[in-house]
Amino acid sequence: MTVARSGRFESERDPTFVRLNSSLALDWRLWPEDIEGSRAHARALRRARVLNALELDAILGGLDGVAAEIAAGDFVPSDEDEDVHMAIERRLIELIGAPGAKLHTGRSRNDQVVTDVRLELRHVIDRQDPALGALQEALLEQAEHHVETVLPSYTHLQRAQVTSLAHHLLAYFWMLDRDRRRLAAVRAACQQLPLGAGAAVGLNYELDRDAEAADLGFDGVIPNSLDAVSDRDFVVEYLGFAALLGAHLSRLGAELVLWATAEFGFVRLSDAFSGGSSIMPQKRNPDAAELTRAAAPRLTADLSGLLGVLHALPLAYSTDLREDKRYLFDAVDCLDELLPVITGVVAGARFQAVRMRAACESALLSTDVADYLVKNGMPFREAHHLVGGLVRRAEESGVDIFSLPEAEVAELSPALDAGYRALADPSASLAGKSAAGGSSPGRVHEQLDLARRAMDAAAARRA
């Protein structure tokens, strides 16, 4: 038995249009959510006395049968079904007959599909938030081992000042903490039920929508039926989260690519996440980090694509809206693939502390020398100018700023007394960055405590 086409039409559809109109390639993955929503809708129809008890039992049993067939690969839809909703309804009617034909009472595919998408996105978020937490945990564990490992910080990709590897890695931890808060907000945005809005203007049946919402784990119902079927803000918000997360991960990936080069030599990535060359046997390519870097434009394009679909789209429902799944599921798949990989990259990275310390050349301590002069009473601008001259003199002499002869240093300023040479140790520079949020070991230990509390708060949000 098939679900008949509307009697409105005299002729069959052109096969080319059937293929174009089929959204099964986009929405078939929603079958568990469609069955979940259909079960709740059947119970709502029973409460409204549209179904009797025997019909409800038949529908629920039939939906279980359809689900089992799909899970086993025994039921395969065709383009004639148009979408996952029609495919499941067709098979339900084939299995149980007339009661199955009553299931679509009081709903439209317009409110049905957006309910399915909300249910699916909740499931996605419930697995991706812990995946982000695992990446944060990998960063934390590395940071805890490198509180006193010095390396250069960079501005304009030029060596700037001394920091610690822990402080550097924790910057990514806090980016991800913000990402997880955004993801929690997206989940909250999914928590209003559209089912019961009908095609656009509501229903002629007194369904208890609040009970249906509770049945499906929603917090309430969307108050406007036009908005209910046309709203894709929650998808845009997820794609916005994904695009910004992609930007954050691309920065991490880009730095790992740089740090793994022979020129930097700051990190050795594990064999498990490295590639080779088809011609050069010596190569160890940071493929996983490069693919992490490349995900950002893909995720940004998904966001841009859906915003383009929604632009100037009249209320309430148009078939354009089915494209939301094209962009949503691409972003979901991208992050599902990416997050465990970049987590493995970070967890397995071996940071080269000796090479990092060697990169902390004396010029990076110039600001410390300027601050030393300021503490001895010199205005900062004057100190800045004076130390700039010191750096220039050292470069011309081919030595570092702490190895210039005392006579040359005295020519520059008597303020550069013997005390400034004690600043030559990068670890001393690190210890001096003791203001709140700084990279001194004491402040980084405080930051690690804050990070652990942030992880506990994220776990509480999930619970």
C-alpha positions as CSV (number, residue, x, y, z in Angstrom):
1,M,0.0,0.0,0.0
2,T,1.2,3.5,-0.7
3,V,0.3,6.9,0.6
4,A,-1.8,8.3,-2.2
5,R,-1.0,11.6,-3.9
6,S,-3.5,14.4,-3.3
7,G,-6.6,14.2,-5.4
8,R,-5.8,17.8,-6.5
9,F,-3.6,16.5,-9.3
10,E,-4.7,14.8,-12.5
11,S,-1.3,13.5,-13.7
12,E,1.8,12.0,-12.2
13,R,4.9,14.0,-11.5
14,D,7.8,14.2,-13.9
15,P,10.6,11.8,-12.8
16,T,13.1,14.6,-12.9
17,F,11.0,16.6,-10.4
18,V,10.5,13.5,-8.2
19,R,14.3,13.3,-7.9
20,L,14.7,17.0,-7.2
21,N,11.8,17.0,-4.8
22,S,13.0,14.1,-2.7
23,S,14.7,15.2,0.5
24,L,15.5,11.7,1.6
25,A,19.2,12.2,1.1
26,L,19.0,15.1,3.6
27,D,16.5,13.9,6.2
28,W,16.7,10.1,6.3
29,R,18.9,10.3,9.4
30,L,16.0,11.8,11.2
31,W,14.1,8.5,11.3
32,P,14.6,7.8,15.0
33,E,13.3,11.3,15.9
34,D,10.4,11.0,13.5
35,I,9.3,7.8,15.1
36,E,9.8,9.4,18.6
37,G,7.7,12.3,17.6
38,S,5.1,10.1,16.0
39,R,4.7,8.1,19.2
40,A,4.1,11.2,21.2
41,H,1.6,12.5,18.6
42,A,-0.3,9.3,18.7
43,R,-0.6,9.5,22.5
44,A,-1.8,13.1,22.1
45,L,-4.4,12.0,19.6
46,R,-5.6,9.4,22.1
47,R,-5.9,12.0,24.8
48,A,-8.0,14.1,22.4
49,R,-10.2,11.0,21.6
50,V,-9.2,11.0,18.0
51,L,-7.9,7.5,18.5
52,N,-9.3,4.7,20.6
53,A,-7.1,2.5,22.8
54,L,-6.9,-0.3,20.2
55,E,-5.8,2.1,17.5
56,L,-3.2,3.7,19.7
57,D,-1.8,0.2,20.5
58,A,-1.7,-0.7,16.8
59,I,0.1,2.5,15.9
60,L,2.7,2.2,18.7
61,G,3.3,-1.4,17.8
62,G,3.5,-0.5,14.1
63,L,6.0,2.2,14.7
64,D,8.1,-0.2,16.7
65,G,8.0,-2.5,13.8
66,V,9.1,0.2,11.3
67,A,11.9,1.2,13.6
68,A,13.1,-2.3,13.8
69,E,13.0,-2.7,10.0
70,I,15.0,0.5,9.5
71,A,17.6,-0.4,12.1
72,A,18.1,-3.8,10.5
73,G,18.3,-2.3,7.0
74,D,15.2,-4.2,5.9
75,F,13.2,-1.1,4.9
76,V,14.6,1.2,2.2
77,P,12.6,4.2,1.1
78,S,12.3,5.4,-2.5
79,D,12.3,8.8,-4.1
80,E,8.5,8.5,-4.4
81,D,8.3,8.8,-0.7
82,E,9.6,12.4,-0.9
83,D,10.9,12.4,2.7
84,V,11.5,10.5,5.8
85,H,8.0,11.3,7.1
86,M,6.1,10.0,4.1
87,A,8.3,6.9,4.0
88,I,7.6,6.0,7.6
89,E,3.9,6.7,7.3
90,R,3.7,4.6,4.1
91,R,5.4,1.6,5.8
92,L,3.2,2.0,8.9
93,I,0.1,1.8,6.8
94,E,1.4,-1.2,5.0
95,L,2.0,-2.9,8.4
96,I,-1.2,-2.0,10.3
97,G,-3.7,-0.7,7.8
98,A,-6.4,1.9,8.6
99,P,-5.1,2.9,12.1
100,G,-1.8,4.0,10.5
101,A,-3.7,6.3,8.1
102,K,-5.1,8.2,11.2
103,L,-1.6,9.1,12.6
104,H,-1.2,12.3,10.5
105,T,-4.4,13.7,11.9
106,G,-3.7,17.1,13.5
107,R,-0.2,17.6,12.1
108,S,1.6,18.7,9.0
109,R,5.0,17.8,7.7
110,N,5.7,21.5,8.3
111,D,5.5,21.2,12.1
112,Q,6.6,17.6,12.0
113,V,10.0,18.2,10.4
114,V,11.0,21.1,12.6
115,T,10.1,19.0,15.6
116,D,12.3,16.2,14.4
117,V,15.2,18.7,13.8
118,R,14.9,20.1,17.3
119,L,14.9,16.6,18.7
120,E,17.9,15.6,16.6
121,L,19.9,18.7,17.5
122,R,19.3,18.1,21.2
123,H,20.9,14.6,20.7
124,V,23.8,16.2,18.8
125,I,24.5,18.7,21.5
126,D,24.3,16.1,24.2
127,R,27.2,14.2,22.6
128,Q,29.2,17.2,21.3
129,D,29.4,19.0,24.6
130,P,31.2,16.1,26.3
131,A,33.5,15.9,23.3
132,L,34.4,19.5,23.8
133,G,34.9,18.7,27.5
134,A,37.4,16.0,26.5
135,L,39.4,18.4,24.4
136,Q,39.4,20.8,27.4
137,E,40.6,18.0,29.6
138,A,43.5,17.2,27.2
139,L,44.5,20.9,27.3
140,L,44.3,21.0,31.1
141,E,46.4,17.9,31.5
142,Q,49.1,19.2,29.2
143,A,49.0,22.6,31.0
144,E,49.4,21.0,34.4
145,H,52.7,19.5,33.3
146,H,54.1,22.8,31.8
147,V,53.4,25.5,34.3
148,E,57.1,26.5,34.3
149,T,57.9,25.6,30.7
150,V,58.9,28.9,29.1
151,L,58.4,29.8,25.5
152,P,58.0,33.0,23.5
153,S,54.6,34.6,23.2
154,Y,54.1,36.2,19.8
155,T,52.5,39.3,18.4
156,H,52.4,39.8,14.6
157,L,54.0,36.4,14.6
158,Q,57.1,38.0,16.0
159,R,58.6,36.9,19.3
160,A,57.3,39.3,21.9
161,Q,57.7,38.3,25.6
162,V,58.2,35.2,27.7
163,T,55.2,33.2,28.7
164,S,54.6,29.6,29.8
165,L,53.3,26.8,27.7
166,A,50.5,26.2,30.3
167,H,49.4,29.8,30.0
168,H,49.4,29.5,26.2
169,L,47.3,26.3,26.2
170,L,44.9,27.6,28.8
171,A,44.0,30.4,26.4
172,Y,42.4,27.7,24.2
173,F,40.7,26.2,27.2
174,W,38.9,29.5,27.8
175,M,37.9,29.8,24.2
176,L,36.3,26.3,24.4
177,D,34.6,27.3,27.7
178,R,32.9,30.1,25.9
179,D,32.0,27.7,23.0
180,R,30.4,25.3,25.5
181,R,28.3,28.1,27.0
182,R,27.1,29.0,23.5
183,L,26.3,25.4,22.9
184,A,24.3,25.2,26.1
185,A,22.3,28.3,24.9
186,V,21.6,26.5,21.6
187,R,20.2,23.6,23.5
188,A,17.9,25.9,25.5
189,A,16.8,27.4,22.2
190,C,15.7,23.9,21.0
191,Q,13.4,23.5,24.0
192,Q,10.1,24.9,22.6
193,L,7.8,22.5,20.8
194,P,6.5,23.4,17.3
195,L,4.4,20.2,16.9
196,G,0.7,21.2,17.0
197,A,1.2,24.3,14.9
198,G,-0.1,22.4,11.9
199,A,0.8,23.6,8.4
200,A,0.9,27.3,9.5
201,V,-2.2,28.5,11.4
202,G,-2.9,25.9,14.1
203,L,-5.3,22.9,14.3
204,N,-9.0,22.2,14.4
205,Y,-8.3,19.5,17.1
206,E,-8.0,20.2,20.8
207,L,-4.7,18.5,21.3
208,D,-3.0,19.0,24.7
209,R,0.2,20.6,23.4
210,D,1.7,21.1,26.8
211,A,1.3,17.4,27.6
212,E,2.8,16.6,24.2
213,A,5.7,18.9,24.9
214,A,6.3,17.2,28.3
215,D,6.1,13.8,26.6
216,L,9.0,14.8,24.3
217,G,11.1,16.5,26.9
218,F,10.4,20.1,25.8
219,D,9.9,23.0,28.2
220,G,6.8,24.4,26.5
221,V,5.2,25.2,23.2
222,I,5.9,27.9,20.7
223,P,3.1,30.4,21.1
224,N,2.8,31.5,17.4
225,S,2.0,28.8,14.8
226,L,3.4,30.8,11.9
227,D,6.7,31.3,13.8
228,A,6.7,27.6,14.9
229,V,6.9,26.2,11.4
230,S,9.2,28.9,9.9
231,D,11.6,29.3,12.8
232,R,15.2,28.1,12.1
233,D,16.9,30.5,14.5
234,F,18.0,27.5,16.6
235,V,19.8,26.0,13.6
236,V,21.4,29.3,12.8
237,E,22.5,29.6,16.4
238,Y,24.1,26.1,16.3
239,L,25.8,27.0,13.0
240,G,27.0,30.2,14.6
241,F,28.5,28.2,17.5
242,A,30.1,25.8,15.0
243,A,31.6,28.6,12.9
244,L,33.2,30.3,15.9
245,L,34.4,26.9,17.3
246,G,35.9,26.2,13.9
247,A,37.7,29.5,14.1
248,H,39.1,28.7,17.5
249,L,40.1,25.2,16.5
250,S,41.8,26.6,13.3
251,R,44.0,28.8,15.5
252,L,45.0,25.8,17.5
253,G,45.6,23.7,14.4
254,A,47.6,26.5,12.8
255,E,49.9,26.9,15.8
256,L,50.5,23.2,16.0
257,V,51.4,23.1,12.3
258,L,53.9,26.0,12.9
259,W,55.3,24.5,16.1
260,A,55.8,21.1,14.4
261,T,58.1,22.6,11.8
262,A,61.9,22.2,12.0
263,E,62.1,26.0,12.1
264,F,60.1,26.1,15.4
265,G,60.6,22.6,16.7
266,F,58.3,23.3,19.7
267,V,56.3,20.1,19.4
268,R,56.4,16.5,18.1
269,L,53.0,15.2,17.1
270,S,52.2,11.5,17.7
271,D,52.5,9.0,14.9
272,A,48.8,8.2,15.4
273,F,47.8,11.7,14.1
274,S,50.6,12.3,11.5
275,G,50.8,11.7,7.8
276,G,53.6,10.7,5.5
277,S,54.7,11.5,2.0
278,S,54.3,9.4,-1.1
279,I,57.8,10.3,-2.3
280,M,59.8,11.7,0.6
281,P,60.4,9.0,3.2
282,Q,61.6,11.4,5.9
283,K,58.4,13.4,6.1
284,R,56.1,13.5,9.2
285,N,53.2,15.8,8.1
286,P,50.8,17.4,10.7
287,D,47.8,16.3,8.6
288,A,45.4,16.2,11.5
289,A,46.3,19.8,12.6
290,E,46.0,20.9,9.0
291,L,42.6,19.4,8.6
292,T,41.6,21.1,11.9
293,R,42.7,24.4,10.4
294,A,40.7,23.7,7.2
295,A,37.4,23.1,9.0
296,A,36.9,26.7,9.8
297,P,35.9,27.9,6.3
298,R,33.6,24.9,5.8
299,L,31.7,25.7,9.0
300,T,31.5,29.4,8.2
301,A,30.1,28.5,4.8
302,D,27.4,26.4,6.4
303,L,26.3,29.4,8.5
304,S,26.4,31.7,5.5
305,G,24.5,29.2,3.4
306,L,21.5,28.9,5.8
307,L,21.4,32.7,6.4
308,G,21.2,33.0,2.6
309,V,18.2,30.5,2.5
310,L,16.4,32.4,5.2
311,H,17.0,35.8,3.7
312,A,13.7,37.5,2.6
313,L,11.8,34.2,2.9
314,P,8.1,34.9,3.4
315,L,6.1,33.4,6.2
316,A,5.3,30.7,6.9
317,Y,6.7,27.5,5.3
318,S,8.5,27.2,1.9
319,T,10.3,24.1,0.6
320,D,13.5,26.2,0.7
321,L,13.5,25.5,4.5
322,R,14.4,21.8,3.9
323,E,17.9,23.1,3.0
324,D,18.5,23.8,6.7
325,K,19.4,20.1,7.1
326,R,22.0,20.3,4.3
327,Y,24.0,22.9,6.2
328,L,23.2,21.7,9.7
329,F,24.2,18.1,9.1
330,D,27.3,19.1,7.3
331,A,28.4,21.1,10.3
332,V,27.4,18.3,12.7
333,D,29.3,15.7,10.7
334,C,32.4,18.0,10.5
335,L,32.5,18.5,14.3
336,D,31.7,14.8,15.0
337,E,34.7,13.8,12.9
338,L,37.0,16.6,14.0
339,L,36.7,16.8,17.8
340,P,38.0,13.4,18.7
341,V,40.9,13.9,16.3
342,I,42.1,17.2,17.6
343,T,41.7,15.9,21.2
344,G,44.0,13.0,20.3
345,V,46.5,15.4,18.7
346,V,46.6,17.5,21.9
347,A,46.7,14.6,24.3
348,G,49.5,12.9,22.3
349,A,51.7,16.0,21.7
350,R,55.2,16.0,23.1
351,F,56.3,19.5,23.7
352,Q,60.0,20.3,23.4
353,A,60.8,22.4,26.5
354,V,64.5,22.8,25.7
355,R,63.8,24.2,22.2
356,M,61.1,26.5,23.6
357,R,63.5,27.9,26.3
358,A,66.2,28.4,23.6
359,A,63.8,30.5,21.6
360,C,63.4,32.9,24.5
361,E,66.2,35.1,23.3
362,S,67.3,38.1,25.3
363,A,65.4,40.6,23.2
364,L,62.2,39.1,24.6
365,L,63.3,40.4,28.0
366,S,63.5,44.0,26.8
367,T,60.2,45.0,28.4
368,D,61.4,43.6,31.7
369,V,64.5,45.8,31.5
370,A,62.2,48.8,30.7
371,D,60.0,47.9,33.7
372,Y,63.2,47.7,35.9
373,L,64.1,51.2,34.9
374,V,60.6,52.4,35.7
375,K,60.7,50.9,39.1
376,N,63.9,52.9,39.6
377,G,62.1,56.1,38.8
378,M,62.4,56.6,35.0
379,P,59.2,57.5,33.0
380,F,58.1,54.5,30.9
381,R,58.4,56.3,27.6
382,E,61.9,57.3,28.4
383,A,62.7,53.8,29.5
384,H,61.2,52.4,26.3
385,H,63.3,54.6,24.1
386,L,66.5,53.8,26.1
387,V,66.0,50.0,26.0
388,G,65.3,50.3,22.2
389,G,68.8,51.8,21.9
390,L,70.2,49.0,24.0
391,V,68.6,46.4,21.7
392,R,70.0,48.2,18.6
393,R,73.5,48.4,20.1
394,A,73.4,44.6,20.9
395,E,72.3,43.7,17.4
396,E,75.0,45.8,15.8
397,S,77.6,44.1,18.1
398,G,76.2,40.6,17.5
399,V,75.5,39.9,21.1
400,D,72.5,39.8,23.4
401,I,71.5,42.8,25.5
402,F,73.0,41.3,28.7
403,S,76.4,40.6,27.1
404,L,77.3,44.1,26.0
405,P,80.4,45.4,27.8
406,E,79.7,47.6,30.8
407,A,81.4,50.6,29.2
408,E,79.0,50.5,26.2
409,V,76.0,50.1,28.5
410,A,77.2,53.0,30.6
411,E,77.4,55.2,27.5
412,L,73.7,54.6,27.0
413,S,72.6,55.5,30.5
414,P,73.9,55.3,34.0
415,A,70.4,54.0,35.0
416,L,71.4,50.7,33.4
417,D,73.4,49.6,36.4
418,A,74.5,46.1,37.2
419,G,71.1,45.1,38.5
420,Y,69.5,44.9,35.0
421,R,71.7,41.9,34.1
422,A,69.9,39.8,36.7
423,L,66.9,39.9,34.4
424,A,68.6,37.6,31.8
425,D,66.8,34.5,33.1
426,P,63.5,33.8,31.2
427,S,62.1,32.0,34.3
428,A,62.6,35.3,36.3
429,S,60.7,37.1,33.6
430,L,57.9,34.6,33.9
431,A,57.8,34.9,37.6
432,G,57.4,38.6,37.3
433,K,54.1,38.4,35.4
434,S,52.2,38.2,38.7
435,A,49.2,40.5,38.0
436,A,45.8,38.7,37.9
437,G,45.5,36.8,34.6
438,G,49.2,36.8,34.1
439,S,51.5,33.9,33.2
440,S,53.6,33.6,36.5
441,P,53.4,30.1,37.9
442,G,51.4,31.3,40.9
443,R,48.8,32.9,38.7
444,V,48.7,29.9,36.3
445,H,48.0,27.6,39.3
446,E,45.1,29.9,40.2
447,Q,43.9,29.7,36.6
448,L,44.1,25.9,36.6
449,D,41.8,25.9,39.7
450,L,39.4,28.2,37.9
451,A,39.5,25.9,34.9
452,R,38.7,22.9,37.0
453,R,35.7,24.8,38.5
454,A,34.6,25.7,35.0
455,M,34.7,22.0,34.0
456,D,32.5,21.2,37.1
457,A,30.1,23.9,36.1
458,A,29.8,22.5,32.6
459,A,29.1,19.1,34.0
460,A,26.4,20.6,36.2
461,R,24.8,22.2,33.1
462,R,24.6,18.8,31.4
463,A,23.2,17.2,34.5
